[in-house]
């Protein structure tokens, strides 16, 4: 693209053309031109305290917008620090573009600072990975990365950008000036200089590339015959159930069409993952409890973007029902339980098309049966909140929190026992308002997800539900939130332990080794970062504390509530392995 061009400026131009509004990073000399150019071109650069959290931020953006989130990390440790986050995005099928710095092209494999084989390390965890050798390759490679990240089954991609591809030609040539312009060079030095000149000329050679407009991802579609068969089965079913997972949310801009389709079909629905909140709170078609029993009794079950993994008992509850599987991923479509009708297609698209000209018999009796069970279990759970524990009962805390959620709240879950407990109580109020790691069950997503969500929807109240163990992974990002004006609210369920593990470990193995924490002053840590820290040690104080947290957050200050909760047996025996 010409020797006057800075490779970082080229990268930033592609990002801007693809609708990227935020670039997440932790600074490093290998990648400085990228984030400096991005800032100058109007892309907001968010710098964090750990590269994994930068990737989690970008992951959240990708899930909420459909536009791949972008993270730029420096060479070596910068790239390795993202691996868990990249794997989480892969398993969660979230569109993510990772830009990794690297040593200069001429120094690869020669022992320069932070030079490792990054491609071998990251390739198994991404849809596509590319190592660039010339500046002219930047535009086509990045545009291909955006296409692949969001097409068919979305996921992470990786583009390695060597440091000499990012700085301007004059600067790069100056790095080698002493090797090229030696006085009275020897024969070998002349050969070396000739090679260096050739290498540099090649590095900056090539025709300029025109930037493409916003690239849309490709997705598979159902055939008319498949739609006809599915519609026939469902319209004749007496006890149908739909289970909607994260994949139904891969078209965020069309979510209202999905809501209308689900409502027009009138089929009972269980929501999971990113689909939580699709129908708001307390919708007559939505059920939260006794899902396995409903699946065992159903005559037709739609699994829309949901694999038969541990979350569905590996398909065991579905042995009697006709199963209509809808999934973009052929592996997930047939995992553990081959569907009677398998549709390799986008679940959102299929449901919207199924709902057109919908006609079926009322399901009032079946819905009433499910509602009675659901409400009875809900009452049972809420009654347990009155049990005495040493501290605030976690159920009571979650009930109080749910009462303080506005219609424009986003919930982020990062933890084991406390977050799982909250999922029984706390109800997202609208679509695209729940974020959790997904099937990988990764601890540490919290601050990154919450920051990404708040940046995308700055007027929303973003609540981060932290287990006290999980808080340790990313609590220092409150410094990032303070520095950059990202006023999230975190609630730490502090029971001084890795309770989800300890509960069963202690009973089965007779030891609490490695599961004990302390009632640490997490609120003081947040205060040390410049945020507002609040201690909640009495449920009677909860209304006042939650109201203050909302007031402080809406005034622009990040808040952390350290809630001292007791240990309960609510989720005894629920460890997932």
C-alpha positions in Angstrom: 0.0 0.0 0.0 3.0 2.2 -0.4 5.9 2.9 1.9 4.4 6.0 3.4 1.6 3.9 5.0 1.7 2.7 8.6 0.5 -0.9 9.0 -1.3 0.1 12.2 -3.3 2.7 10.2 -4.2 0.1 7.7 -5.5 -2.2 10.4 -7.5 0.6 12.0 -9.0 1.5 8.6 -10.3 -2.1 8.2 -11.7 -2.2 11.7 -13.6 1.1 11.1 -15.0 -0.1 7.8 -16.3 -3.2 9.5 -18.2 -1.3 12.1 -15.9 -1.8 15.0 -16.5 0.8 17.7 -14.2 -0.5 20.4 -10.7 -2.1 20.4 -9.6 -3.9 23.5 -6.0 -4.2 24.4 -3.1 -4.2 26.9 -0.3 -2.1 25.5 2.9 -3.6 24.0 5.6 -2.4 21.7 4.8 -5.0 19.1 1.2 -3.7 18.6 1.4 0.0 19.5 0.7 1.3 16.0 -2.6 -0.6 16.0 -4.2 1.0 19.0 -2.7 4.5 18.4 -4.1 4.5 14.9 -7.5 3.1 16.1 -7.7 5.9 18.6 -6.9 8.5 15.9 -9.6 7.1 13.6 -12.3 7.4 16.2 -12.4 3.8 17.5 -12.5 3.9 21.3 -9.5 2.0 22.7 -10.1 0.3 26.1 -6.9 -0.9 27.9 -7.2 -3.4 30.6 -5.0 -5.1 33.2 -4.9 -8.6 31.8 -5.1 -9.7 28.2 -7.7 -12.4 29.0 -10.0 -9.7 30.1 -9.5 -7.7 26.9 -10.6 -10.8 25.0 -13.6 -11.3 27.3 -14.6 -7.7 26.6 -14.4 -8.3 22.9 -16.3 -11.5 23.3 -19.2 -9.7 24.9 -19.3 -7.1 22.1 -19.5 -9.9 19.5 -22.4 -11.6 21.3 -24.4 -8.5 21.9 -23.9 -6.9 18.5 -23.2 -9.6 16.0 -20.2 -7.6 14.8 -17.0 -9.5 15.8 -15.4 -8.1 18.8 -11.7 -7.2 18.3 -8.8 -7.6 20.8 -5.1 -6.7 20.1 -2.5 -8.3 22.2 1.3 -8.2 22.2 3.6 -11.0 21.3 4.4 -14.1 23.4 2.8 -13.8 26.8 0.2 -11.4 25.4 -1.0 -14.1 23.1 -0.7 -16.9 25.6 -2.7 -15.0 28.2 -5.7 -15.0 25.9 -5.9 -18.7 25.3 -8.5 -19.5 27.9 -10.7 -16.6 26.7 -10.2 -17.7 23.0 -11.2 -21.2 23.9 -14.2 -20.0 25.8 -15.3 -18.0 22.7 -14.8 -21.0 20.5 -17.0 -23.2 22.6 -19.6 -20.4 23.1 -19.6 -19.8 19.3 -18.9 -16.1 19.8 -17.5 -14.0 16.9 -14.1 -12.7 17.9 -11.1 -11.3 16.0 -7.7 -11.6 17.8 -4.8 -9.5 16.5 -1.6 -10.9 17.9 1.7 -9.0 17.7 4.9 -10.9 16.8 8.6 -10.4 16.4 9.9 -8.9 13.1 9.5 -11.1 10.1 13.3 -11.3 9.6 13.9 -12.4 13.2 11.4 -15.3 13.5 12.9 -18.3 15.2 16.1 -16.6 16.0 15.5 -16.0 19.8 14.2 -12.5 19.8 12.2 -11.1 22.7 8.8 -12.9 23.2 9.2 -14.9 20.0 7.4 -18.3 20.1 5.5 -20.4 17.6 2.2 -18.6 18.3 0.5 -20.3 15.3 1.0 -23.8 16.6 -0.3 -22.7 20.0 -3.5 -21.0 18.9 -4.5 -22.8 15.7 -6.4 -25.6 17.5 -8.6 -23.1 19.3 -9.7 -20.9 16.4 -11.7 -21.2 13.2 -8.8 -19.7 11.1 -5.4 -18.4 11.8 -3.1 -16.4 9.5 0.5 -15.2 9.7 1.2 -12.3 7.4 4.4 -11.6 5.6 3.8 -8.4 3.7 1.9 -5.1 4.4 -0.1 -5.7 1.3 -1.7 -8.8 2.9 -3.2 -6.9 5.8 -6.5 -5.8 4.2 -7.4 -9.1 2.5 -6.5 -11.1 5.6 -8.4 -9.0 8.0 -11.5 -8.9 5.8 -11.3 -12.7 5.5 -11.0 -12.9 9.3 -14.2 -10.9 9.7 -16.1 -13.1 7.3 -14.9 -16.4 8.8 -15.5 -15.2 12.4 -19.2 -14.6 11.9 -20.1 -17.2 9.2 -21.9 -20.5 9.7 -20.8 -21.4 13.2 -19.3 -18.2 14.6 -16.1 -18.3 16.6 -12.6 -16.7 17.1 -10.0 -16.1 14.4 -6.4 -15.1 14.8 -4.2 -12.8 12.7 -0.5 -12.6 13.5 1.0 -9.2 12.7 4.7 -8.9 12.9 6.0 -5.6 14.4 7.7 -4.6 11.1 4.4 -4.8 9.3 2.9 -2.2 11.6 5.4 0.6 11.7 6.1 2.8 8.7 8.7 1.8 6.2 11.1 4.6 7.1 11.2 3.5 10.7 11.5 -0.2 9.9 14.4 0.6 7.4 16.1 2.5 10.1 16.2 -0.6 12.4 18.5 -2.3 9.8 20.5 0.8 8.7 23.6 -0.3 10.5 23.5 -3.7 8.9 23.0 -2.3 5.4 25.3 0.8 5.4 28.5 -0.5 7.0 31.7 1.2 5.8 34.0 -1.1 4.0 31.8 -4.2 4.3 33.1 -7.7 3.9 31.9 -10.1 1.3 29.5 -11.7 3.7 28.3 -8.4 5.0 27.5 -7.3 1.4 25.5 -10.5 0.9 23.7 -9.9 4.2 22.9 -6.3 3.2 21.6 -7.4 -0.2 19.3 -9.9 1.5 18.0 -7.3 4.0 17.2 -4.9 1.2 15.4 -7.6 -0.7 13.4 -8.6 2.3 12.4 -5.0 3.2 11.5 -4.2 -0.4 9.2 -7.3 -0.5 7.8 -6.4 2.9 6.4 -3.1 1.6 5.7 -4.1 -2.0 2.3 -4.8 -3.5 -0.7 -3.1 -4.9 -2.9 -1.1 -2.5 -6.2 -2.8 -1.6 -9.6 -1.1 -1.6 -11.5 -1.5 1.7 -14.7 -3.5 1.6 -18.0 -2.4 3.1 -19.4 -4.1 6.1 -19.0 -7.8 5.7 -22.0 -10.0 6.6 -21.5 -13.6 7.7 -22.9 -16.5 5.8 -25.3 -19.0 7.4 -26.9 -22.3 6.4 -30.7 -22.3 5.6 -33.4 -25.0 6.0 -35.1 -26.4 3.0 -38.9 -26.0 2.4 -39.3 -29.8 2.9 -37.7 -29.6 6.3 -39.8 -26.7 7.3 -43.0 -28.4 6.1 -42.2 -31.5 8.1 -41.3 -29.6 11.3 -44.4 -27.5 11.0 -46.6 -30.6 10.6 -45.1 -32.4 13.6 -45.4 -29.3 15.8 -49.0 -28.3 14.7 -50.2 -31.8 15.5 -48.3 -32.2 18.8 -50.2 -32.3 22.1 -47.3 -31.7 24.4 -44.6 -29.8 22.4 -41.7 -28.0 24.1 -39.0 -25.7 22.6 -35.6 -25.3 24.2 -33.8 -22.2 22.9 -30.1 -21.8 23.3 -27.5 -19.1 22.6 -27.5 -19.8 18.8 -30.9 -18.3 18.4 -29.4 -15.0 19.4 -26.8 -14.8 16.6 -28.8 -12.2 14.8 -29.2 -9.5 17.5 -30.6 -6.9 15.1 -33.6 -9.2 14.3 -34.4 -10.3 17.8 -37.9 -8.7 17.8 -38.8 -11.0 14.9 -37.8 -14.0 16.9 -39.9 -12.9 19.9 -42.9 -12.4 17.7 -42.4 -15.9 16.1 -42.2 -17.6 19.5 -45.3 -15.9 20.7 -47.3 -16.7 17.6 -46.4 -20.4 17.8 -47.7 -20.6 21.4 -45.4 -23.5 22.3 -44.0 -23.7 25.9 -40.4 -22.5 26.0 -37.3 -23.1 28.1 -34.5 -20.6 27.6 -30.7 -21.1 28.2 -27.5 -19.2 27.7 -27.8 -16.0 25.7 -31.5 -16.7 25.1 -32.3 -16.0 28.7 -34.5 -12.9 28.8 -35.8 -13.3 25.2 -39.4 -13.1 26.4 -38.7 -10.8 29.4 -39.8 -11.8 32.9 -42.8 -14.0 33.8 -44.0 -14.5 30.2 -46.9 -17.0 30.0 -45.0 -19.3 27.5 -41.7 -19.3 29.4 -40.8 -21.9 32.1 -37.7 -22.1 34.2 -38.1 -25.1 36.4 -38.8 -28.9 36.0 -37.3 -28.9 32.4 -36.2 -32.5 32.5 -39.7 -33.7 33.5 -41.3 -31.6 30.7 -38.9 -33.1 28.2 -39.6 -36.6 29.3 -43.4 -36.1 28.9 -43.2 -34.1 25.7 -44.3 -35.7 22.4 -42.3 -33.2 20.2 -39.2 -31.3 21.3 -37.4 -28.5 19.4 -33.8 -28.1 20.3 -32.9 -24.8 18.7 -29.2 -24.1 19.0 -28.9 -26.5 21.9 -26.6 -29.6 21.9 -27.4 -32.7 24.0 -24.5 -32.2 26.4 -24.4 -32.4 30.2 -26.9 -29.5 30.4 -29.6 -31.8 28.8 -28.5 -35.0 30.5 -26.7 -36.1 27.4 -30.1 -36.6 25.7 -31.5 -39.0 28.3 -34.8 -37.1 28.9 -35.5 -37.1 25.2 -35.8 -40.8 24.5 -39.6 -40.8 24.0 -40.1 -37.6 22.1 -39.7 -36.8 18.4 -36.8 -34.4 18.4 -36.4 -31.6 15.9 -32.9 -30.4 16.1 -31.9 -27.0 14.6 -28.3 -26.1 14.7 -25.6 -24.4 12.6 -23.1 -26.9 13.8 -23.4 -30.5 12.4 -21.6 -31.9 15.4 -23.8 -30.3 17.9 -26.9 -31.2 15.9 -26.2 -34.9 16.3 -24.3 -34.9 19.6 -25.3 -37.8 21.9 -28.9 -37.9 20.6 -29.5 -37.9 16.8 -32.7 -35.9 16.1 -35.6 -37.4 14.3 -35.5 -34.4 12.1 -32.1 -32.7 11.9 -32.0 -29.2 10.3 -28.5 -27.8 9.7 -29.5 -24.2 9.6 -29.6 -21.0 11.6 -32.1 -21.6 14.5 -33.3 -17.9 14.5 -34.1 -18.1 10.8 -35.9 -21.5 11.0 -38.2 -20.4 13.9 -39.1 -17.2 12.2 -40.0 -19.1 9.0 -41.9 -21.8 10.9 -44.1 -19.2 12.5 -45.3 -17.8 9.2 -48.9 -18.8 8.6 -48.8 -20.8 11.8 -51.9 -22.8 12.8 -52.3 -25.3 15.6 -54.6 -26.4 18.3 -54.6 -24.6 21.7 -52.2 -26.1 24.2 -53.9 -24.7 27.3 -54.0 -27.9 29.3 -50.3 -28.7 28.7 -49.3 -25.2 29.5 -51.3 -25.2 32.7 -49.6 -28.4 33.8 -46.2 -26.9 33.2 -47.2 -23.7 34.9 -48.4 -25.4 38.0 -45.1 -27.3 38.4 -43.1 -24.2 37.6 -44.9 -22.0 40.1 -44.8 -24.7 42.8 -41.0 -25.1 42.4 -40.7 -21.3 42.5 -42.6 -21.1 45.8 -40.5 -23.9 47.2 -37.3 -22.1 46.3 -38.5 -18.8 47.7 -39.6 -20.5 51.0 -36.0 -21.7 51.4 -34.8 -18.1 51.5 -36.2 -17.9 55.0 -33.9 -20.6 56.4 -31.3 -19.5 58.9 -27.7 -19.5 57.7 -24.6 -17.9 59.1 -24.9 -14.7 57.0 -27.3 -13.5 54.4 -29.1 -16.4 52.7 -28.0 -16.4 49.1 -31.6 -16.9 47.9 -32.8 -13.9 50.0 -30.0 -11.8 48.5 -31.0 -12.8 44.9 -34.7 -12.1 45.6 -33.8 -8.6 46.8 -31.6 -8.0 43.8 -34.2 -9.1 41.4 -36.6 -6.5 42.9 -34.0 -3.7 42.0 -33.6 -4.7 38.3 -34.8 -2.1 35.9 -36.3 -3.1 32.5 -33.0 -2.0 31.0 -30.6 -4.1 33.0 -27.9 -6.5 31.8 -26.8 -9.4 34.0 -23.4 -11.0 33.8 -22.7 -14.2 35.7 -19.2 -15.2 36.8 -19.0 -17.8 39.4 -20.1 -21.3 40.5 -22.5 -21.7 43.4 -23.7 -18.1 43.8 -24.3 -17.5 40.1 -26.1 -20.8 39.7 -28.3 -20.0 42.7 -29.0 -16.6 41.2 -30.2 -18.2 37.9 -33.1 -19.7 39.8 -34.3 -16.3 41.0 -33.0 -13.4 39.0 -34.9 -12.8 35.7 -33.5 -10.8 32.8 -36.1 -8.3 31.7 -35.4 -8.2 28.0 -33.5 -10.0 25.2 -29.7 -9.8 25.1 -29.5 -9.0 28.7 -27.8 -12.1 30.1 -24.2 -13.1 29.7 -22.4 -16.1 31.1 -19.3 -18.0 29.9 -21.3 -20.8 28.2 -20.5 -24.5 28.1 -16.8 -24.1 29.0 -17.8 -22.8 32.5 -14.9 -20.4 32.6 -14.3 -18.4 35.7 -12.9 -15.0 35.2 -15.2 -13.7 32.4 -17.0 -11.3 34.7 -15.3 -7.9 34.5 -14.6 -8.2 30.7 -18.1 -9.2 29.9 -19.5 -6.5 32.1 -17.3 -3.8 30.6 -18.1 -4.9 27.1 -21.9 -4.9 27.9 -21.7 -1.4 29.5 -19.8 0.0 26.6 -22.3 -1.3 24.1 -25.3 -0.2 26.1 -24.1 2.7 28.3 -27.6 3.6 29.5 -28.3 0.1 30.9 -27.6 -0.9 34.5 -25.0 -3.6 34.2 -24.9 -6.0 37.1 -22.0 -8.3 37.5 -22.8 -11.3 39.7 -19.5 -12.5 41.1 -18.7 -15.6 43.2 -16.1 -14.7 45.7 -13.7 -17.2 44.0 -14.3 -15.8 40.6 -13.9 -12.2 41.7 -10.2 -12.9 42.2 -9.7 -13.4 38.5 -10.7 -9.9 37.4 -11.4 -7.6 40.3 -8.4 -5.4 39.3 -10.3 -4.4 36.2 -12.2 -2.0 38.5 -9.1 0.2 37.9 -9.8 0.0 34.2 -13.5 0.9 34.8 -12.5 3.9 36.9 -9.9 5.2 34.4 -12.2 4.9 31.5 -15.6 5.7 33.0 -17.3 2.3 32.8 -19.7 2.3 35.7 -20.7 -1.3 36.2 -22.1 -2.7 39.5 -20.6 -5.9 40.9 -22.2 -8.0 43.6 -19.9 -10.5 45.3 -21.6 -13.4 46.9 -18.9 -13.8 49.6 -19.2 -17.1 51.6 -15.4 -17.5 52.0 -15.0 -20.5 49.9 -15.1 -22.4 46.6 -18.5 -23.6 47.7 -19.6 -25.5 44.6 -16.6 -27.7 44.9 -16.3 -27.8 48.7 -19.9 -29.0 49.4 -19.4 -32.3 47.7 -15.7 -32.7 48.2 -16.0 -32.4 51.9 -18.8 -35.0 52.0 -17.3 -37.5 49.6 -13.6 -37.1 50.4 -13.8 -35.8 54.0 -11.6 -32.8 53.4 -12.0 -29.1 52.5 -8.4 -28.9 51.2 -7.9 -26.0 48.7 -11.5 -24.9 48.9 -11.3 -22.4 51.8 -11.1 -18.6 51.3 -11.8 -15.8 53.7 -14.5 -13.1 54.0 -12.0 -10.8 52.2 -12.8 -7.1 52.0 -13.5 -7.0 48.3 -15.2 -3.7 48.7 -12.0 -2.2 50.0 -10.1 -3.6 47.0 -12.6 -1.8 44.7 -12.1 1.4 46.8 -8.4 1.1 46.3 -9.0 1.2 42.5 -11.0 4.4 42.9 -14.5 2.7 42.7 -17.3 2.8 45.3 -17.1 -0.1 47.7 -20.1 -1.1 49.8 -20.3 -3.8 52.5 -23.6 -5.7 52.8 -23.7 -7.9 55.9 -27.4 -7.7 56.8 -30.3 -8.4 54.4 -32.3 -5.6 56.0 -29.7 -3.2 54.6 -30.0 -4.6 51.1 -32.6 -2.2 49.7 -30.6 0.8 50.8 -27.3 -0.7 49.5 -28.8 -1.6 46.1 -30.4 1.8 45.7 -27.1 3.6 46.5 -25.3 1.3 44.1 -27.7 2.3 41.3 -27.4 6.0 42.2 -23.6 5.9 42.1 -23.4 3.9 38.9 -25.9 6.1 37.1 -23.8 9.1 38.2 -20.8 7.5 36.5 -18.9 5.6 39.2 -18.2 1.8 39.2 -19.5 0.0 42.3 -18.7 -3.2 44.1 -21.0 -4.6 46.8 -19.4 -7.2 49.1 -22.3 -9.3 50.3 -21.5 -11.6 53.2 -23.6 -14.7 52.5 -24.0 -17.9 54.4 -23.5 -21.4 53.1 -26.7 -23.3 52.3 -27.6 -26.8 50.9 -29.8 -25.3 48.2 -27.6 -26.8 45.4 -26.3 -29.8 47.2 -25.3 -32.5 44.7 -25.3 -30.3 41.7 -21.6 -30.2 40.8 -21.1 -30.7 37.1 -18.4 -33.0 35.8 
